[in-house]
Amino acid sequence: MSKPIIAVYAITKDWQLEEIKATAKDYDVRVKDEIRPEDIKNIEIVYGWGSELSENIADLKQLKWIQKDTAGLDAIPESLRKDKAIFLSNMSGVHAVPITENIFGYILGVARGIIPAMTNQLESKWDKSIASNMFSLKDKKVLVYGTGSIGQEIARTAKFFEMATYGVNSNGRSIQTFDHSYTMESSQDILSDMDFVINTLPLTDESELFFDKEIFANMKDTAYFLNIGRGESVKDEHLIEELEAGTLAGAYLDVTSPEPLPESSKLWQTQNLVITPHISGNVEHFRDTIYPIFKENLDSYLSNGALAKNEYNKKKGY
């Protein structure tokens, strides 16, 4: 009888792969290039994910646990995400610091005139008038949708710059590092006071297309919108309208819908918009950072059939 398979689709170092094999001696541990079509029926654990798995869902008869190597689970088919018999876990939390660095890279870029100066440089243009739009971050107000690990790191960093921090979560509960917290609904009442509005929310029924014309219209003309959550949370045409009309000062998107963003998208030509290709969570030591989470969960799964951390809540959708 064939051993159950641990399918390793995540990029791993040699020592990590050897450690997985030593830990799971009753399993056949295989990297993606070693997995044949006839092996899919024996896969019990997946570390990472592969498109061929999505294409052969019906064959995943023994699947019991998927450990995604990213925070998002969007690549995993919905039928598997909702299957009560399958454990799901992600890498939520490991991206908090690098994503926050990107967020403040953009914020400082607009506040200190760096981004407009770069635009002028492309035209060999020396224009000191951009200084009239420069400002300090001290006492500026930042509203963060999502008070998880990323939101809290953004708020912590904002406090370093002496900014006022406001958070949005499901029930408005108080969170350390945020001066005040609100629900999605009650946050509408303070939008007009905010200088920066940042989305870090996972994609749920409530957050899908949440950032629309009504939200943007409630923001002041000098405010900035930043999205590192999910592209599907934003109505792009409404964001484009506000930026082109000058009723938003600027925006930063690290996520879009779809991805990759096609060349035909109007977002590419939208003024006062900075786009990065979903890279804000990347760091040079990323693989060393995520592996301990999988290893801890693997130890727990093998010893008691449960996961130790970052288990996906199927009711909440994150």
N, C-alpha and C positions, 0 to 999 in steps of 0.2 A: 504493500500500500504506500502511495506517495506521501511524503511529508507535506504538511501545510507550508505555504510559501509566505515569506516576508518579501514583498516587492519594493525595492529601494529605487525610487524615481528621483529623490532629492540628490543633489550633488553632495557626495561625502568624501572625506579623506580616507586614505587606506587604513589608518589606525582606527577610525570610527567604524568602518565596515568590519574589520576584524573583531572589534569589541562587540558589535551586534551579533556576529556569528558565535562568539564565545558565550554570550548571555543567553541566546535563544538556540540552544543545542538541539532542541527537538524540531526545529524549523529548517527549511531550506531557504537560505538567504540569497537573493539574487538581485543584481542591479538590472536596470531596464533593458540593457542590450542582451541580457541572458534569458529574458522572458519570451518564451515562444507562445504562439496563439493557443496551443493545447494546455499551457500551464495556467491560464487565467482562471480556470475553474477551481484551482487549488489555492488561490491567493486568499489568505486570511487577514493579513496586515499590509497596508500600503503606507510607505513613508514618502510623501510628496504626492504627485499625481501625473498621469500620462494621458494624452488624447486617445490612445488606443483603448484605454480602460473605459472611457466615456462611450466609445463606439461599440463596446462589447459588454454592456451592463448585464445583459441576460446571462452571461457566462460567469459572472461574479457570484456564484452560488454559495461560496464559503466565506465571503467577506464579512469581517466582524469589526474592523477598526481602520479608519483612515486618519493618519497624522499628516496634515497639510504642512508644507514647509514655508507657508506665507500666512499672513494674518487673515486674508480673505479666502473664502471657500467657494467663490463664484465659479471656478473651473469645474467643480464637482457637480454632476447632474442633480437637479432638484429632487428626483425620485430617491436618490441615495441620501441627500441631506435630510429628508423627511422620514427615512426608514428608521423606525424605532429600534430595530435589531442591530443597527450599526453605530458604533461609537465614532464620533468625530471630534477632532481636536485641531487647534491651529497654533500659530506662533504669535498670538496677540501679546503685545508688551515689548517685544524685542526691537520694535521699530521706533519707539518713543523718542529716543535722543536724536537719531539722524533726521527723522521727520521734522522734529522741532527746529533743528539747525536749518533745514530748508525753509521752514516757515519764516524764521527770523532773518534768513538770508534775503528773502523777498521783502519783508517788512523794512529792514534797514536799507535795502536797495531803493525803495521809494521814499522813505523818510529822509535819507541823506543825499538824495539826488544822484545816486549811482546808476540806476536804470536809465533815466533820461539822458545822463551823460554818455552812456554806452550807445544809445540811439544816435546822439549827435556825433559821436566819434565815427560812426559808419559813413557820415556825410562830411567828415573833416570840418566839423562845425564847432567853433569856440563860442559858447553861449552861456554867459554867467547869469542870465535871467532865470535859469532853472533854480537858482538859489532862493528865489522868492517863494517857491513851493516846498522848501525844505522845512522839516519840523523835528522836534525832539519827541521821543517816546514817553517821556515822563508825564504822568497823569492822563495819558491816552487810555481809552477804554477798549477792551478786547472781549468779545463774546464768543465763547467756544461751544459749539454744538457737539456734545459728547464729553463726558467727564471721566472717561476711563484712563488708562495709562498714558495715552498720547495727549489727551486733553489736559491731564494733570501736569505733564512735563511742559506743555506750552504755557500753562498758568504759572508754574514755578519759574520758568525763564522770564516771563513777562514781569514777574515781581522784581527780578533783578534790575529791570529797566524802570522800576517804579510805576508800572502801569496798573490800572484797575482791572480786575478780572471777574468775569461773569460766566457762569456755566449753565448748560442746558442738559437735563437728563429726563428720564421717564416720569419721575414723580417730584422733581424739584428739590430733592434731598440735598442737604449741605455736604460739600466736599472740601476737604482741606486744600488750601492754596487758592480757592475761589472766594472772592469777597461775598458773592451772592449766587444763588442757584435758582433756576426757573424750569418750568415744564416747557414742552414745545409750544403749547398754546400761549402761556403767559409771557414767553420770550418776545412775542409780537409787541408787547407794550413798551419794551426798552430798546428796540432796534434803532429808533431814530436818534438815540444818544450814543450809539457805538461808533468807534473809529475803525475797528477791524472786526469782521465777522468770519469765523473759521469753522468749516464743517469737518468733523472727524468721525461722523456717524457711520456705522455699518449700514448696508442696504436692507431695509425692512419695508413693510407695507406703509409704515408711517413716514419714513424718510424718503421714499421713492418720489422724485419730482417735487420734493418739499420746497426747494429754493426756486421760486417762480416770481412772476411779475409783482405779486403782492408783497413778497418778502423784500425784493430789491427796491420797490417803490417806497417802502417804509424806512429804508436806510438813507442817511443823509448824503448829499452830493460829494462830500469829501471823504466818504468811507470806502474801505477796500474789502473785497470778498475773496476768501481763500478756500480751496477745496482739496483736501487730501484724503477724503473719505471714499466716496464712490461717485463716478461720473453720472450714474443713473439718478442721483439725488437732485440734479440741476436741470432745469429747462433751458437748454442752451440758447434758444432763440430769444428768450426773455433777458438773459444775461447780455447777449450781444446788443440788444436794443438799448439797454441801460448804458452800456459802455460807449456805444456810438453816439448816444444822445448827451453824454457827459454828465449823466445823473448818478453815476458811480465813478469814483476817482480811478479805480483800477481793480484788477483781479489776477489771481494766480491759480492755475489748475495743474495739479500733478496727476489727476485722474480725469478721464473723459469717457464718453459713451458714443460710439464703440471705441475699443482699443485694438490695434493701433488706430489713431485718429486719421481718417482718410485725407488725402491731399485736397479733396473737394470741399472739406468742411470750412464753413465761414469763420470758424474760430481762429484759423491761422491768420486771417487778414484783419481781425478785430483789433482796434486801437486800445492801448493801455491794458493789454492782456499778455501775461507771461505764461507759457506752457512748458512743462517738463514731462517727459514720456514715462510717467509712473516709476520714478527712480528715487523718490525722496527717502525711502526706507533703506536704500543700499549703503553698505559700509564694507570696507575691505575684509573685515573679520566676521562677516555675516554667518558663514557656515559654522564657525566655531561657536557662535552665539546661539544658534538654533538647535544644534545637536543635543546639548544637555537636556532640553525640554523633551525631545523624543526619547532619549535614554531613560529619563526618570519615568516617563509614561510607560515605556516598554517594561521596565522593572516592575512597575505596579501592575500592569496588565498580566504579566506572566505569574505574579505571585498571588493576586487576589481577583483578577478579572475586571478591575476597575482602572480608571485613569487618575493620575495624581494632579494634573493641572491642565488648564486651558481647554477644558471640555466644552464643546459647542452646545449651547442651550437651544434645543429645537423649538421650544415654545416661543422664546424671545426672538429667535432668528439671528443670534450672534453668540 
